[in-house]
Amino acid sequence: MVWAGITSLSRSELVPILNEALCVHRYGEELLMGHVVPFGYWVGENFILMQDNSRPHVTQCVYQFIDTVGIEVKVWPSCSPDLNPIIA
């Protein structure tokens, strides 16, 4: 599995998720702290995080962290076909 960030003007590096399942703590420490926050600050004040509704993404501790660092999250309903940024 890999993680990547995209915008209309740029993209992040691909981040491989190896060896273990992506749990809440791994998502927070490795992806949010290591990649999402720096990418968001680089994009600027118009940065909105779009993620699906997988379990590591929607836990209370992840939302608390996202609120702490000041990242806006796009709210998507479960099973939404609108998650594909290529089509949208």
Secondary structure, 3 states (H helix, E strand, C coil): CEECCECCCCECCCEECCCCCCCHHHHHHHHHHHHHHHHHHHHCCCCEEECCCCHHHCCHHHHHHHHHHCCEEECCCCCCHHHCCCCC
